[in-house]
Amino acid sequence: MAAHKVTPVQHPFQNLTQSLKSKTFQPQTIKCIPAVRTSTIIISSKLRVAVIGGGPAGSSAAEVLASGGIETYLFERNPEAAKPCGGAIPLCMLDEFSIPSHLIDRKVTQMKIISPSNLTVDFGKTLKPHEFISMLRREVLDNFLRLRAKERGATLIKALVTNIELPISENSPT
């Protein structure tokens, strides 16, 4: 096993160290042979996909894959955990991701954000009178998106994924 290299990282709030491990990734090739030659490629075997991580991105990916008829497994190590997240979601994202309004915890109409270098953004001055910033608790949003993926056919698995073995020959299980 390779030795860890510790590199100091400058951070405005505290001194942190970051442990870096050198990793080598071998390229993998997935061979798909069309069952019938047409203008659209038809894959001769049923596809299976593992999505690692049940946050907004992983859950949304699992939902789309499962909706397309692909056998989808969504792995999340701790689905009940609350994440340290501000929870702000713009109004346009509620529509784009079809998030129901009853999930909104708070409607913020004024907010001032000050960066560590003292840059300030005052959202209260940029919003129109009928606009607000939606605040959702992250665990509520994550659970909603995971359940929606499950409704579309994804299989939810509570597990920590530490290794993935890919088929190495045409005779390996897919």
N, C-alpha and C positions, 0 to 999 in steps of 0.2 A: 504494500500500500504506500502511496506517495505521501511524503511529509507535507503538513499544512504550512502554508505561508501566511503569516499574519501581517496585514497591512493597516496602518492607522488611517482612519477616515476623519476628516475635519467636519464637524457638525456644529451649527450655531448654538445648540443647547447643551451639548455634552461631548466628551471625547468618546468615540466609539472605535471598536476594532472589528475588522471584518475578516473572517477566516475564508480563505479561498482555496479550493481544491482544484487541481487540474483534472479535467475530465476529457476522455476521448470517446467520441460517438462514432460508431461504424455506420456508414450509409446503408439503408435498407431499400430493397427493391421489391415492389409488389407487382406481380405479373397478372394482368387481366386479359383473358382470351375471350373475344366476343363469341357468343353462342351462334349468332346469325349476323352476317355482314349486311348492314343497312346504313342509312345515313346517320342513325343514332347508334352508339355503341351500347349493346346489351351485355351486361356482365353475366357470365354463365353460372356463377354461384351466388348465394345470398351473402350480402355484406354484413359484417359485424363490426361495430365501432365501440371503443371504450373512450369515454370522456372523463378525464381526470380533473376533478374539482367542480363542485356544485354551486359556485358563485353565479353571478349574473351571466357572465360569458359562457361558462360551461353548461349551465342549465338551458340557456337560449340555444346553444349549439345542439344539445341533446334533443330539445324540442323539435328543431328543424329536421334533424336526421331521422328521428322517430316518425315524424309526420310524413316523411318521404318513403316510409316503408323499410328503413334500414334498422336492423336489429341493434339497439343502442343500450349501452350500460353506462350509467352515470355514477361515478365513484365520488363520495364525499366523506372525509374522515370524521367530521364532527358536525352533522346537520343541525344540532340544537344550539350550537355556540353562537353567541352574539359577537359581532366583529366591531372593532373600534372604527366606526365610519360615521361621518357627519350626516349622511342620509339625504343630502340635497339632490333632488332630481328636477330638471327643468320641465315645464308643462309639456313641451313638444315631445319629450321622451315618454310621458305617460301614454300618449296616443300611439307613438311609434311602436312601443312594446305592449300595447293593449293592457296596461296596468289599471285595474279598476280604482275608482276614486276612494272607495271605502278603505283602501290600504293607507291612504295619506294620514299620517299621525298629526302633523301640524302644517299650517300654511303661513309661511314667513313672508312678510311684506317689507321688512327693513332688516338689513344685515350689513355690518361693516367688517371687512376682512383686512387684517394688518399682517403683512409678511414680516419675517425676521429682519429684513433689511429696511423696514419701515415703509414699504409701499402700501398704499391703502386703496381699496375698492369699496365704494358705498353702493350696495345694490338697491337700497331704498330710493335712490335718485334715478336709477335706470329703469325701474319697473313702471308700467302704466298702472292707472288706478285699479283695473280689474285683474292685474297679473299678480302672481305670487310664486314663491319657490316652494315646491312640494318637499316635505320632509317625511321620509319613510324609515322605520327601523330596519336595519339591514337584515336581521334574522327573519323578519316578516316578509320582506321582498324576496330573499333567497328561498324561503320555504314555498312561497307562492309560485315562483318560477320553476322550482324542482317538481312541485305537484303538477304543474301544467305540462311539463315534459313527460311525467308519468302518465297523465291522461292521454297523451299522444302516442304512448306505447313504449317509452323508455323504462328500463328497469333500474331502480335506485338501489345502490349498494353502499352501506355504511362501512367504509374501510379506508385504511391508509395504504396507498399504492407506493411501493418502494422499488419495484422492478417490473419490467415488462419483457416477456420473451416472445419474439416474433418467429414465425415459421422460417426455417432455413432451407427447405427444399420443396419441390412441387408436391411431394407425398406427405408433407407435414399437415396437420389439421389447420384449417383456416379459421 
